[in-house]
Every structure is written in C-alpha cells, then in structure tokens.
C-alpha cells in the first residue's frame, strides 16, 4: 500500500513572528494506492472516515492527476489550494514544468494563476505561471 499527502508551504504571521508551515494541499484527504481487497485495512486506521466513491464503491482518481501533482511539488512549482473551479478560460501549458497540463487561467493581483481541478474530489490547486507559456485548450 502506498500513501501520499501533498503539502505546500505557507507563511503565517503570529503576533511577534512569522512562521513557515507545511499544510495539506487538499485538507481532509490522504491519497492511497491499494488493491481493492485491502480497503478494510485503510478503513481501520484511526481518523479515516471513508474512501472516496459513489454508492458505497471506491473510485480511483485518474492515474495522471496525482502523479502530476507529486512531480510538480518535487520540482520548482509552488502550488497552493484554490477554490474549486469548473468554469473559466480553459488553457493548456505549452512549455515549462507544467507542459501539457490543461486547466483554467485566472488573474489575481496582476498575476496569472493556472488552476488545476480534481473533479472527483471537487478540489483545485493553483500555481503562478507566465502567461506566455499558455495556449487555448481544445
């Protein structure tokens, strides 16, 4: 069984100091790769409530989604949680560490952010990106 808890860094200000924290990128979720016959082992772990699924049957995330996040977090990309998006200007990254990924582009404080949404868990993450790396998605 393999588990994955994606984390991101956040700087918080507390009264007289600033603290650098590592927080879950998807609060409330730990990702596991397991054989279906082993799901009971996971459900017996304290604080695990359920596996993501429909009608009582677990459903796997698309294989590439988590691997992309894992490799991008290990690289130079700084990802952080973002409100879940389904609509917006859909783009594809043309080059750089996120090359080939599709998502939605948003602007925040004169900066371009690329938002990747995981539909199954209805969560999104964002990364700042140079606009010249983007092209319209089909």
N, CA, C and O atoms as CSV, one atom per row, in Angstrom:
chain,resi,resn,atom,element,x,y,z
A,1,UNK,N,N,0.855,-1.170,0.000
A,1,UNK,CA,C,0.000,0.000,0.000
A,1,UNK,C,C,0.902,1.234,0.000
A,1,UNK,O,O,1.902,1.291,0.715
A,2,UNK,N,N,0.531,2.204,-0.804
A,2,UNK,CA,C,1.306,3.435,-0.926
A,2,UNK,C,C,0.402,4.607,-0.553
A,2,UNK,O,O,-0.748,4.662,-0.988
A,3,UNK,N,N,0.911,5.547,0.251
A,3,UNK,CA,C,0.108,6.722,0.604
A,3,UNK,C,C,0.839,7.997,0.192
A,3,UNK,O,O,2.059,8.009,0.028
A,4,UNK,N,N,0.061,9.072,0.029
A,4,UNK,CA,C,0.598,10.347,-0.431
A,4,UNK,C,C,-0.224,11.474,0.191
A,4,UNK,O,O,-1.441,11.539,0.015
A,5,UNK,N,N,0.449,12.352,0.913
A,5,UNK,CA,C,-0.172,13.533,1.493
A,5,UNK,C,C,0.539,14.753,0.923
A,5,UNK,O,O,1.587,15.146,1.435
A,6,UNK,N,N,-0.011,15.364,-0.132
A,6,UNK,CA,C,0.650,16.534,-0.718
A,6,UNK,C,C,0.585,17.724,0.236
A,6,UNK,O,O,-0.470,18.044,0.785
A,7,UNK,N,N,1.730,18.366,0.420
A,7,UNK,CA,C,1.846,19.516,1.319
A,7,UNK,C,C,2.329,20.735,0.546
A,7,UNK,O,O,2.981,20.606,-0.490
A,8,UNK,N,N,2.003,21.919,1.058
A,8,UNK,CA,C,2.522,23.161,0.498
A,8,UNK,C,C,2.996,24.021,1.655
A,8,UNK,O,O,2.583,23.823,2.798
A,9,UNK,N,N,3.870,24.980,1.353
A,9,UNK,CA,C,4.391,25.879,2.388
A,9,UNK,C,C,3.587,27.154,2.432
A,9,UNK,O,O,3.216,27.713,1.400
A,10,UNK,N,N,3.320,27.611,3.659
A,10,UNK,CA,C,2.595,28.855,3.874
A,10,UNK,C,C,3.275,29.612,5.008
A,10,UNK,O,O,3.665,29.019,6.013
A,11,UNK,N,N,3.411,30.905,4.843
A,11,UNK,CA,C,3.992,31.737,5.903
A,11,UNK,C,C,2.840,32.429,6.621
A,11,UNK,O,O,2.039,33.126,5.998
A,12,UNK,N,N,2.763,32.234,7.920
A,12,UNK,CA,C,1.718,32.846,8.745
A,12,UNK,C,C,2.364,33.821,9.725
A,12,UNK,O,O,3.469,33.591,10.217
A,13,UNK,N,N,1.664,34.896,9.995
A,13,UNK,CA,C,2.162,35.897,10.929
A,13,UNK,C,C,1.425,35.724,12.248
A,13,UNK,O,O,0.196,35.785,12.293
A,14,UNK,N,N,2.172,35.510,13.314
A,14,UNK,CA,C,1.621,35.367,14.655
A,14,UNK,C,C,2.237,36.442,15.539
A,14,UNK,O,O,3.437,36.413,15.811
A,15,UNK,N,N,1.433,37.373,15.980
A,15,UNK,CA,C,1.825,38.462,16.868
A,15,UNK,C,C,3.220,39.008,16.544
A,15,UNK,O,O,3.350,39.949,15.762
A,16,UNK,N,N,4.260,38.422,17.140
A,16,UNK,CA,C,5.601,38.989,17.035
A,16,UNK,C,C,6.524,38.249,16.076
A,16,UNK,O,O,7.704,38.587,15.987
A,17,UNK,N,N,6.018,37.243,15.353
A,17,UNK,CA,C,6.907,36.480,14.480
A,17,UNK,C,C,6.156,35.915,13.277
A,17,UNK,O,O,4.926,35.865,13.237
A,18,UNK,N,N,6.943,35.501,12.316
A,18,UNK,CA,C,6.402,34.829,11.141
A,18,UNK,C,C,6.824,33.367,11.219
A,18,UNK,O,O,7.957,33.049,11.579
A,19,UNK,N,N,5.897,32.495,10.878
A,19,UNK,CA,C,6.141,31.060,10.964
A,19,UNK,C,C,5.884,30.418,9.606
A,19,UNK,O,O,4.868,30.685,8.964
A,20,UNK,N,N,6.806,29.578,9.181
A,20,UNK,CA,C,6.645,28.844,7.921
A,20,UNK,C,C,6.051,27.477,8.253
A,20,UNK,O,O,6.642,26.692,8.994
A,21,UNK,N,N,4.871,27.208,7.692
A,21,UNK,CA,C,4.154,25.955,7.962
A,21,UNK,C,C,4.057,25.112,6.703
A,21,UNK,O,O,4.053,25.638,5.590
A,22,UNK,N,N,3.981,23.809,6.887
A,22,UNK,CA,C,3.693,22.880,5.791
A,22,UNK,C,C,2.294,22.340,6.053
A,22,UNK,O,O,2.057,21.649,7.044
A,23,UNK,N,N,1.360,22.668,5.143
A,23,UNK,CA,C,-0.050,22.337,5.313
A,23,UNK,C,C,-0.521,21.416,4.190
A,23,UNK,O,O,0.071,21.404,3.111
A,24,UNK,N,N,-1.586,20.641,4.436
A,24,UNK,CA,C,-2.115,19.770,3.377
A,24,UNK,C,C,-2.656,20.579,2.191
A,24,UNK,O,O,-3.393,21.547,2.374
A,25,UNK,N,N,-2.286,20.174,0.998
A,25,UNK,CA,C,-2.764,20.829,-0.211
A,25,UNK,C,C,-4.251,20.568,-0.414
A,25,UNK,O,O,-4.971,21.412,-0.948
A,26,UNK,N,N,-4.707,19.387,0.017
A,26,UNK,CA,C,-6.128,19.018,-0.055
A,26,UNK,C,C,-6.580,18.653,1.352
A,26,UNK,O,O,-6.576,17.474,1.704
A,27,UNK,N,N,-6.972,19.638,2.174
A,27,UNK,CA,C,-7.358,19.332,3.559
A,27,UNK,C,C,-8.430,18.246,3.624
A,27,UNK,O,O,-9.419,18.281,2.893
A,28,UNK,N,N,-8.212,17.295,4.505
A,28,UNK,CA,C,-9.177,16.220,4.699
A,28,UNK,C,C,-8.934,14.995,3.836
A,28,UNK,O,O,-9.655,14.005,3.960
A,29,UNK,N,N,-7.928,15.040,2.959
A,29,UNK,CA,C,-7.666,13.919,2.051
A,29,UNK,C,C,-6.235,13.413,2.189
A,29,UNK,O,O,-5.286,14.195,2.223
A,30,UNK,N,N,-6.098,12.102,2.266
A,30,UNK,CA,C,-4.824,11.401,2.129
A,30,UNK,C,C,-5.053,10.420,0.993
A,30,UNK,O,O,-6.054,9.703,0.989
A,31,UNK,N,N,-4.156,10.379,0.047
A,31,UNK,CA,C,-4.330,9.528,-1.126
A,31,UNK,C,C,-3.592,8.209,-0.921
A,31,UNK,O,O,-2.457,8.190,-0.444
A,32,UNK,N,N,-4.236,7.125,-1.279
A,32,UNK,CA,C,-3.627,5.793,-1.156
A,32,UNK,C,C,-3.775,5.040,-2.461
A,32,UNK,O,O,-4.758,5.191,-3.187
A,33,UNK,N,N,-2.773,4.227,-2.736
A,33,UNK,CA,C,-2.849,3.296,-3.865
A,33,UNK,C,C,-2.884,1.913,-3.245
A,33,UNK,O,O,-1.956,1.516,-2.540
A,34,UNK,N,N,-3.955,1.183,-3.509
A,34,UNK,CA,C,-4.120,-0.112,-2.863
A,34,UNK,C,C,-4.947,-1.044,-3.717
A,34,UNK,O,O,-5.694,-0.621,-4.599
A,35,UNK,N,N,-4.795,-2.320,-3.431
A,35,UNK,CA,C,-5.664,-3.310,-4.059
A,35,UNK,C,C,-7.021,-3.210,-3.372
A,35,UNK,O,O,-7.088,-2.987,-2.163
A,36,UNK,N,N,-8.083,-3.368,-4.120
A,36,UNK,CA,C,-9.429,-3.231,-3.569
A,36,UNK,C,C,-9.652,-4.159,-2.380
A,36,UNK,O,O,-10.394,-3.821,-1.458
A,37,UNK,N,N,-9.017,-5.315,-2.399
A,37,UNK,CA,C,-9.181,-6.263,-1.294
A,37,UNK,C,C,-8.572,-5.742,0.009
A,37,UNK,O,O,-8.880,-6.265,1.080
A,38,UNK,N,N,-7.708,-4.715,-0.063
A,38,UNK,CA,C,-7.051,-4.155,1.124
A,38,UNK,C,C,-7.759,-2.929,1.683
A,38,UNK,O,O,-7.248,-2.301,2.610
A,39,UNK,N,N,-8.915,-2.573,1.149
A,39,UNK,CA,C,-9.566,-1.334,1.588
A,39,UNK,C,C,-9.966,-1.368,3.058
A,39,UNK,O,O,-9.999,-0.319,3.701
A,40,UNK,N,N,-10.266,-2.527,3.603
A,40,UNK,CA,C,-10.632,-2.625,5.012
A,40,UNK,C,C,-9.466,-2.222,5.910
A,40,UNK,O,O,-9.676,-1.615,6.960
A,41,UNK,N,N,-8.242,-2.554,5.509
A,41,UNK,CA,C,-7.054,-2.151,6.282
A,41,UNK,C,C,-6.987,-0.635,6.408
A,41,UNK,O,O,-6.643,-0.113,7.469
A,42,UNK,N,N,-7.312,0.070,5.336
A,42,UNK,CA,C,-7.285,1.534,5.357
A,42,UNK,C,C,-8.396,2.069,6.243
A,42,UNK,O,O,-8.168,2.998,7.018
A,43,UNK,N,N,-9.579,1.511,6.149
A,43,UNK,CA,C,-10.717,1.989,6.932
A,43,UNK,C,C,-10.552,1.734,8.424
A,43,UNK,O,O,-11.243,2.357,9.230
A,44,UNK,N,N,-9.658,0.836,8.808
A,44,UNK,CA,C,-9.406,0.552,10.219
A,44,UNK,C,C,-8.418,1.532,10.846
A,44,UNK,O,O,-8.237,1.525,12.063
A,45,UNK,N,N,-7.783,2.369,10.042
A,45,UNK,CA,C,-6.841,3.359,10.555
A,45,UNK,C,C,-7.624,4.446,11.290
A,45,UNK,O,O,-8.604,4.963,10.754
A,46,UNK,N,N,-7.206,4.802,12.513
A,46,UNK,CA,C,-7.913,5.857,13.255
A,46,UNK,C,C,-8.014,7.153,12.441
A,46,UNK,O,O,-7.055,7.536,11.770
A,47,UNK,N,N,-9.130,7.805,12.494
A,47,UNK,CA,C,-9.453,9.072,11.830
A,47,UNK,C,C,-9.810,8.931,10.358
A,47,UNK,O,O,-10.238,9.913,9.751
A,48,UNK,N,N,-9.654,7.760,9.757
A,48,UNK,CA,C,-10.111,7.562,8.380
A,48,UNK,C,C,-11.615,7.331,8.426
A,48,UNK,O,O,-12.092,6.448,9.139
A,49,UNK,N,N,-12.353,8.119,7.673
A,49,UNK,CA,C,-13.807,8.048,7.695
A,49,UNK,C,C,-14.325,7.147,6.572
A,49,UNK,O,O,-15.147,6.259,6.799
A,50,UNK,N,N,-13.824,7.393,5.352
A,50,UNK,CA,C,-14.291,6.605,4.209
A,50,UNK,C,C,-13.343,6.801,3.036
A,50,UNK,O,O,-12.483,7.682,3.034
A,51,UNK,N,N,-13.534,5.952,2.047
A,51,UNK,CA,C,-12.839,6.099,0.775
A,51,UNK,C,C,-13.737,6.888,-0.159
A,51,UNK,O,O,-14.960,6.759,-0.100
A,52,UNK,N,N,-13.147,7.701,-1.020
A,52,UNK,CA,C,-13.931,8.466,-1.977
A,52,UNK,C,C,-14.561,7.495,-2.964
A,52,UNK,O,O,-13.890,6.608,-3.492
A,53,UNK,N,N,-15.854,7.669,-3.207
A,53,UNK,CA,C,-16.534,6.784,-4.143
A,53,UNK,C,C,-17.979,7.162,-4.328
A,53,UNK,O,O,-18.438,8.201,-3.854
A,54,UNK,N,N,-18.690,6.298,-5.028
A,54,UNK,CA,C,-20.106,6.504,-5.310
A,54,UNK,C,C,-20.871,5.238,-4.966
A,54,UNK,O,O,-20.414,4.132,-5.256
A,55,UNK,N,N,-22.032,5.398,-4.350
A,55,UNK,CA,C,-22.896,4.268,-3.985
A,55,UNK,C,C,-22.143,3.194,-3.199
A,55,UNK,O,O,-22.377,1.999,-3.383
A,56,UNK,N,N,-21.244,3.629,-2.326
A,56,UNK,CA,C,-20.514,2.688,-1.482
A,56,UNK,C,C,-19.360,1.977,-2.163
A,56,UNK,O,O,-18.748,1.094,-1.561
A,57,UNK,N,N,-19.044,2.336,-3.405
A,57,UNK,CA,C,-17.952,1.698,-4.133
A,57,UNK,C,C,-16.827,2.708,-4.332
A,57,UNK,O,O,-17.063,3.785,-4.878
A,58,UNK,N,N,-15.597,2.380,-3.895
A,58,UNK,CA,C,-14.478,3.307,-4.070
A,58,UNK,C,C,-14.201,3.587,-5.542
A,58,UNK,O,O,-14.366,2.719,-6.399
A,59,UNK,N,N,-13.778,4.815,-5.816
A,59,UNK,CA,C,-13.439,5.227,-7.177
A,59,UNK,C,C,-12.032,5.816,-7.148
A,59,UNK,O,O,-11.699,6.606,-6.264
A,60,UNK,N,N,-11.218,5.430,-8.110
A,60,UNK,CA,C,-9.844,5.927,-8.190
A,60,UNK,C,C,-9.780,7.241,-8.954
A,60,UNK,O,O,-10.529,7.464,-9.904
A,61,UNK,N,N,-8.870,8.104,-8.519
A,61,UNK,CA,C,-8.576,9.306,-9.286
A,61,UNK,C,C,-7.866,8.891,-10.568
A,61,UNK,O,O,-7.208,7.851,-10.595
A,62,UNK,N,N,-7.988,9.680,-11.623
A,62,UNK,CA,C,-7.215,9.366,-12.833
A,62,UNK,C,C,-5.727,9.286,-12.477
A,62,UNK,O,O,-5.206,10.140,-11.760
A,63,UNK,N,N,-5.056,8.260,-12.982
A,63,UNK,CA,C,-3.659,7.970,-12.639
A,63,UNK,C,C,-2.749,9.183,-12.786
A,63,UNK,O,O,-1.893,9.425,-11.934
A,64,UNK,N,N,-2.926,9.936,-13.847
A,64,UNK,CA,C,-2.023,11.053,-14.108
A,64,UNK,C,C,-2.179,12.232,-13.178
A,64,UNK,O,O,-1.218,12.972,-12.972
A,65,UNK,N,N,-3.370,12.438,-12.600
A,65,UNK,CA,C,-3.615,13.631,-11.772
A,65,UNK,C,C,-2.676,13.717,-10.578
A,65,UNK,O,O,-2.003,14.731,-10.391
A,66,UNK,N,N,-2.624,12.673,-9.776
A,66,UNK,CA,C,-1.772,12.714,-8.581
A,66,UNK,C,C,-0.298,12.666,-8.937
A,66,UNK,O,O,0.520,13.301,-8.271
A,67,UNK,N,N,0.050,11.932,-9.964
A,67,UNK,CA,C,1.457,11.865,-10.357
A,67,UNK,C,C,1.948,13.228,-10.819
A,67,UNK,O,O,3.084,13.611,-10.541
A,68,UNK,N,N,1.096,13.956,-11.520
A,68,UNK,CA,C,1.444,15.307,-11.949
A,68,UNK,C,C,1.674,16.200,-10.747
A,68,UNK,O,O,2.661,16.934,-10.699
A,69,UNK,N,N,0.780,16.147,-9.780
A,69,UNK,CA,C,0.937,16.974,-8.579
A,69,UNK,C,C,2.194,16.567,-7.816
A,69,UNK,O,O,2.940,17.427,-7.348
A,70,UNK,N,N,2.430,15.277,-7.689
A,70,UNK,CA,C,3.620,14.788,-6.980
A,70,UNK,C,C,4.902,15.309,-7.632
A,70,UNK,O,O,5.790,15.806,-6.940
A,71,UNK,N,N,5.003,15.199,-8.944
A,71,UNK,CA,C,6.231,15.628,-9.621
A,71,UNK,C,C,6.369,17.142,-9.615
A,71,UNK,O,O,7.484,17.654,-9.514
A,72,UNK,N,N,5.267,17.866,-9.720
A,72,UNK,CA,C,5.347,19.329,-9.720
A,72,UNK,C,C,5.722,19.863,-8.340
A,72,UNK,O,O,6.457,20.844,-8.232
A,73,UNK,N,N,5.218,19.219,-7.282
A,73,UNK,CA,C,5.591,19.641,-5.932
A,73,UNK,C,C,7.065,19.369,-5.666
A,73,UNK,O,O,7.716,20.136,-4.956
A,74,UNK,N,N,7.598,18.288,-6.225
A,74,UNK,CA,C,9.009,17.953,-6.052
A,74,UNK,C,C,9.891,18.901,-6.847
A,74,UNK,O,O,11.064,19.078,-6.516
A,75,UNK,N,N,9.345,19.514,-7.891
A,75,UNK,CA,C,10.095,20.437,-8.736
A,75,UNK,C,C,10.012,21.858,-8.209
A,75,UNK,O,O,9.908,22.090,-7.005
A,76,UNK,N,N,10.060,22.781,-9.118
A,76,UNK,CA,C,10.124,24.194,-8.756
A,76,UNK,C,C,8.761,24.864,-8.636
A,76,UNK,O,O,8.697,26.051,-8.317
A,77,UNK,N,N,7.681,24.150,-8.877
A,77,UNK,CA,C,6.351,24.759,-8.836
A,77,UNK,C,C,5.855,24.905,-7.405
A,77,UNK,O,O,5.933,23.969,-6.609
A,78,UNK,N,N,5.349,26.078,-7.091
A,78,UNK,CA,C,4.777,26.328,-5.774
A,78,UNK,C,C,3.261,26.304,-5.900
A,78,UNK,O,O,2.654,27.273,-6.357
A,79,UNK,N,N,2.652,25.198,-5.495
A,79,UNK,CA,C,1.203,25.052,-5.574
A,79,UNK,C,C,0.575,25.423,-4.245
A,79,UNK,O,O,1.193,25.294,-3.189
A,80,UNK,N,N,-0.677,25.890,-4.316
A,80,UNK,CA,C,-1.431,26.152,-3.096
A,80,UNK,C,C,-2.906,25.886,-3.372
A,80,UNK,O,O,-3.332,25.910,-4.526
A,81,UNK,N,N,-3.695,25.632,-2.319
A,81,UNK,CA,C,-5.128,25.375,-2.525
A,81,UNK,C,C,-5.812,26.566,-3.186
A,81,UNK,O,O,-5.398,27.712,-3.016
A,82,UNK,N,N,-6.860,26.276,-3.939
A,82,UNK,CA,C,-7.637,27.307,-4.615
A,82,UNK,C,C,-9.091,26.858,-4.581
A,82,UNK,O,O,-9.358,25.658,-4.647
A,83,UNK,N,N,-10.038,27.785,-4.480
A,83,UNK,CA,C,-11.449,27.372,-4.543
A,83,UNK,C,C,-11.709,26.565,-5.816
A,83,UNK,O,O,-11.155,26.860,-6.875
A,84,UNK,N,N,-12.548,25.559,-5.698
A,84,UNK,CA,C,-12.824,24.662,-6.813
A,84,UNK,C,C,-13.419,25.416,-7.997
A,84,UNK,O,O,-14.379,26.171,-7.842
A,85,UNK,N,N,-12.843,25.208,-9.177
A,85,UNK,CA,C,-13.308,25.863,-10.398
A,85,UNK,C,C,-13.725,24.831,-11.430
A,85,UNK,O,O,-13.053,23.816,-11.616
A,86,UNK,N,N,-14.843,25.100,-12.101
A,86,UNK,CA,C,-15.270,24.272,-13.218
A,86,UNK,C,C,-15.363,25.096,-14.490
A,86,UNK,O,O,-15.235,24.568,-15.595
A,87,UNK,N,N,-15.584,26.382,-14.329
A,87,UNK,CA,C,-15.766,27.261,-15.475
A,87,UNK,C,C,-14.671,28.311,-15.503
A,87,UNK,O,O,-14.112,28.692,-14.475
A,88,UNK,N,N,-14.386,28.763,-16.708
A,88,UNK,CA,C,-13.384,29.799,-16.888
A,88,UNK,C,C,-12.667,29.602,-18.206
A,88,UNK,O,O,-13.030,28.735,-19.001
A,89,UNK,N,N,-11.665,30.397,-18.429
A,89,UNK,CA,C,-10.880,30.333,-19.664
A,89,UNK,C,C,-9.953,29.124,-19.610
A,89,UNK,O,O,-8.944,29.139,-18.906
A,90,UNK,N,N,-10.300,28.080,-20.357
A,90,UNK,CA,C,-9.529,26.835,-20.355
A,90,UNK,C,C,-8.296,27.000,-21.222
A,90,UNK,O,O,-8.373,27.466,-22.358
A,91,UNK,N,N,-7.156,26.609,-20.666
A,91,UNK,CA,C,-5.884,26.734,-21.364
A,91,UNK,C,C,-5.062,25.458,-21.197
A,91,UNK,O,O,-5.361,24.610,-20.356
A,92,UNK,N,N,-4.032,25.347,-22.009
A,92,UNK,CA,C,-3.072,24.251,-21.902
A,92,UNK,C,C,-1.691,24.889,-21.817
A,92,UNK,O,O,-1.408,25.859,-22.519
A,93,UNK,N,N,-0.834,24.347,-20.958
A,93,UNK,CA,C,0.525,24.863,-20.800
A,93,UNK,C,C,1.357,24.348,-21.965
A,93,UNK,O,O,1.395,23.147,-22.230
A,94,UNK,N,N,2.027,25.275,-22.665
A,94,UNK,CA,C,2.776,24.941,-23.872
A,94,UNK,C,C,4.221,24.525,-23.596
A,94,UNK,O,O,4.798,23.753,-24.362
A,95,UNK,N,N,4.808,25.031,-22.510
A,95,UNK,CA,C,6.184,24.658,-22.183
A,95,UNK,C,C,6.439,24.907,-20.698
A,95,UNK,O,O,5.622,25.510,-20.001
A,96,UNK,N,N,7.577,24.435,-20.238
A,96,UNK,CA,C,7.930,24.587,-18.833
A,96,UNK,C,C,7.574,23.348,-18.039
A,96,UNK,O,O,7.193,22.333,-18.622
A,97,UNK,N,N,7.691,23.408,-16.715
A,97,UNK,CA,C,7.482,22.225,-15.879
A,97,UNK,C,C,6.048,21.694,-15.895
A,97,UNK,O,O,5.827,20.533,-15.549
A,98,UNK,N,N,5.075,22.508,-16.286
A,98,UNK,CA,C,3.675,22.063,-16.345
A,98,UNK,C,C,3.228,21.747,-17.772
A,98,UNK,O,O,2.031,21.629,-18.035
A,99,UNK,N,N,4.173,21.609,-18.685
A,99,UNK,CA,C,3.863,21.396,-20.095
A,99,UNK,C,C,2.852,20.274,-20.306
A,99,UNK,O,O,2.980,19.182,-19.752
A,100,UNK,N,N,1.835,20.579,-21.131
A,100,UNK,CA,C,0.820,19.599,-21.488
A,100,UNK,C,C,-0.391,19.584,-20.570
A,100,UNK,O,O,-1.416,19.000,-20.920
A,101,UNK,N,N,-0.299,20.208,-19.410
A,101,UNK,CA,C,-1.424,20.199,-18.475
A,101,UNK,C,C,-2.513,21.164,-18.938
A,101,UNK,O,O,-2.230,22.226,-19.492
A,102,UNK,N,N,-3.763,20.772,-18.696
A,102,UNK,CA,C,-4.909,21.630,-19.011
A,102,UNK,C,C,-5.511,22.130,-17.706
A,102,UNK,O,O,-5.507,21.423,-16.698
A,103,UNK,N,N,-6.022,23.341,-17.733
A,103,UNK,CA,C,-6.644,23.921,-16.548
A,103,UNK,C,C,-7.325,25.229,-16.896
A,103,UNK,O,O,-7.619,25.503,-18.059
A,104,UNK,N,N,-7.569,26.026,-15.882
A,104,UNK,CA,C,-8.258,27.302,-16.039
A,104,UNK,C,C,-7.312,28.404,-15.591
A,104,UNK,O,O,-6.617,28.273,-14.583
A,105,UNK,N,N,-7.295,29.478,-16.344
A,105,UNK,CA,C,-6.430,30.600,-16.003
A,105,UNK,C,C,-7.264,31.673,-15.310
A,105,UNK,O,O,-8.372,31.993,-15.740
A,106,UNK,N,N,-6.709,32.225,-14.226
A,106,UNK,CA,C,-7.344,33.331,-13.501
A,106,UNK,C,C,-6.281,34.378,-13.207
A,106,UNK,O,O,-5.084,34.090,-13.205
A,107,UNK,N,N,-6.733,35.573,-12.964
A,107,UNK,CA,C,-5.803,36.653,-12.594
A,107,UNK,C,C,-6.052,37.033,-11.147
A,107,UNK,O,O,-7.193,37.122,-10.694
A,108,UNK,N,N,-4.957,37.255,-10.433
A,108,UNK,CA,C,-5.047,37.686,-9.044
A,108,UNK,C,C,-3.922,38.675,-8.797
A,108,UNK,O,O,-2.743,38.337,-8.899
A,109,UNK,N,N,-4.303,39.895,-8.472
A,109,UNK,CA,C,-3.333,40.955,-8.198
A,109,UNK,C,C,-2.301,41.084,-9.317
A,109,UNK,O,O,-1.097,41.055,-9.061
A,110,UNK,N,N,-2.769,41.225,-10.545
A,110,UNK,CA,C,-1.924,41.389,-11.729
A,110,UNK,C,C,-0.999,40.203,-11.990
A,110,UNK,O,O,-0.001,40.345,-12.697
A,111,UNK,N,N,-1.310,39.058,-11.441
A,111,UNK,CA,C,-0.528,37.852,-11.688
A,111,UNK,C,C,-1.428,36.805,-12.320
A,111,UNK,O,O,-2.630,36.758,-12.058
A,112,UNK,N,N,-0.836,35.975,-13.147
A,112,UNK,CA,C,-1.589,34.915,-13.813
A,112,UNK,C,C,-1.433,33.639,-13.009
A,112,UNK,O,O,-0.320,33.230,-12.676
A,113,UNK,N,N,-2.561,33.013,-12.700
A,113,UNK,CA,C,-2.549,31.754,-11.954
A,113,UNK,C,C,-3.203,30.679,-12.805
A,113,UNK,O,O,-4.237,30.904,-13.433
A,114,UNK,N,N,-2.585,29.512,-12.813
A,114,UNK,CA,C,-3.073,28.351,-13.534
A,114,UNK,C,C,-3.723,27.437,-12.502
A,114,UNK,O,O,-3.070,27.019,-11.546
A,115,UNK,N,N,-5.010,27.123,-12.687
A,115,UNK,CA,C,-5.765,26.347,-11.702
A,115,UNK,C,C,-6.034,24.951,-12.257
A,115,UNK,O,O,-6.600,24.794,-13.338
A,116,UNK,N,N,-5.620,23.949,-11.500
A,116,UNK,CA,C,-5.832,22.550,-11.842
A,116,UNK,C,C,-6.924,22.027,-10.929
A,116,UNK,O,O,-6.818,22.154,-9.709
A,117,UNK,N,N,-7.972,21.442,-11.493
A,117,UNK,CA,C,-9.089,20.945,-10.694
A,117,UNK,C,C,-9.156,19.422,-10.748
A,117,UNK,O,O,-9.058,18.823,-11.819
A,118,UNK,N,N,-9.324,18.802,-9.575
A,118,UNK,CA,C,-9.543,17.362,-9.470
A,118,UNK,C,C,-11.045,17.166,-9.315
A,118,UNK,O,O,-11.598,17.363,-8.233
A,119,UNK,N,N,-11.693,16.781,-10.394
A,119,UNK,CA,C,-13.149,16.716,-10.418
A,119,UNK,C,C,-13.723,15.726,-9.406
A,119,UNK,O,O,-14.754,16.002,-8.793
A,120,UNK,N,N,-13.077,14.591,-9.225
A,120,UNK,CA,C,-13.610,13.552,-8.351
A,120,UNK,C,C,-13.789,14.035,-6.913
A,120,UNK,O,O,-14.772,13.684,-6.260
A,121,UNK,N,N,-12.845,14.840,-6.415
A,121,UNK,CA,C,-12.952,15.325,-5.029
A,121,UNK,C,C,-13.373,16.794,-4.971
A,121,UNK,O,O,-13.479,17.376,-3.892
A,122,UNK,N,N,-13.610,17.382,-6.136
A,122,UNK,CA,C,-14.054,18.775,-6.230
A,122,UNK,C,C,-13.135,19.727,-5.465
A,122,UNK,O,O,-13.585,20.552,-4.670
A,123,UNK,N,N,-11.838,19.588,-5.728
A,123,UNK,CA,C,-10.818,20.463,-5.135
A,123,UNK,C,C,-9.917,20.974,-6.245
A,123,UNK,O,O,-9.757,20.323,-7.278
A,124,UNK,N,N,-9.326,22.150,-6.026
A,124,UNK,CA,C,-8.428,22.749,-7.005
A,124,UNK,C,C,-7.154,23.226,-6.335
A,124,UNK,O,O,-7.122,23.504,-5.137
A,125,UNK,N,N,-6.104,23.312,-7.140
A,125,UNK,CA,C,-4.837,23.900,-6.713
A,125,UNK,C,C,-4.432,24.921,-7.761
A,125,UNK,O,O,-4.821,24.819,-8.925
A,126,UNK,N,N,-3.648,25.908,-7.340
A,126,UNK,CA,C,-3.216,26.963,-8.251
A,126,UNK,C,C,-1.710,27.126,-8.185
A,126,UNK,O,O,-1.079,26.884,-7.156
A,127,UNK,N,N,-1.156,27.541,-9.302
A,127,UNK,CA,C,0.273,27.840,-9.387
A,127,UNK,C,C,0.418,29.105,-10.236
A,127,UNK,O,O,-0.271,29.266,-11.243
A,128,UNK,N,N,1.317,29.998,-9.823
A,128,UNK,CA,C,1.563,31.189,-10.631
A,128,UNK,C,C,2.354,30.767,-11.854
A,128,UNK,O,O,3.232,29.907,-11.775
A,129,UNK,N,N,2.034,31.385,-12.991
A,129,UNK,CA,C,2.655,30.990,-14.244
A,129,UNK,C,C,2.776,32.209,-15.150
A,129,UNK,O,O,1.969,33.135,-15.067
A,130,UNK,N,N,3.784,32.206,-16.011
A,130,UNK,CA,C,3.923,33.274,-17.002
A,130,UNK,C,C,2.905,33.032,-18.105
A,130,UNK,O,O,2.780,31.918,-18.613
A,131,UNK,N,N,2.180,34.078,-18.471
A,131,UNK,CA,C,1.094,33.936,-19.435
A,131,UNK,C,C,1.577,33.472,-20.805
A,131,UNK,O,O,0.822,32.827,-21.533
A,132,UNK,N,N,2.827,33.790,-21.172
A,132,UNK,CA,C,3.311,33.393,-22.490
A,132,UNK,C,C,3.491,31.881,-22.612
A,132,UNK,O,O,3.702,31.383,-23.717
A,133,UNK,N,N,3.412,31.136,-21.500
A,133,UNK,CA,C,3.521,29.676,-21.534
A,133,UNK,C,C,2.185,28.998,-21.841
A,133,UNK,O,O,2.136,27.778,-21.995
A,134,UNK,N,N,1.098,29.778,-21.933
A,134,UNK,CA,C,-0.247,29.218,-22.074
A,134,UNK,C,C,-0.792,29.350,-23.484
A,134,UNK,O,O,-0.481,30.300,-24.202
A,135,UNK,N,N,-1.613,28.375,-23.869
A,135,UNK,CA,C,-2.344,28.408,-25.133
A,135,UNK,C,C,-3.763,27.971,-24.873
A,135,UNK,O,O,-4.017,27.270,-23.893
A,136,UNK,N,N,-4.688,28.358,-25.712
A,136,UNK,CA,C,-6.083,27.950,-25.509
A,136,UNK,C,C,-6.212,26.448,-25.648
A,136,UNK,O,O,-5.622,25.850,-26.548
A,137,UNK,N,N,-6.989,25.829,-24.751
A,137,UNK,CA,C,-7.224,24.382,-24.795
A,137,UNK,C,C,-8.331,24.086,-25.798
A,137,UNK,O,O,-9.202,24.920,-26.044
A,138,UNK,N,N,-8.286,22.908,-26.362
A,138,UNK,CA,C,-9.334,22.480,-27.305
A,138,UNK,C,C,-10.548,22.014,-26.581
A,138,UNK,O,O,-11.529,21.619,-27.212
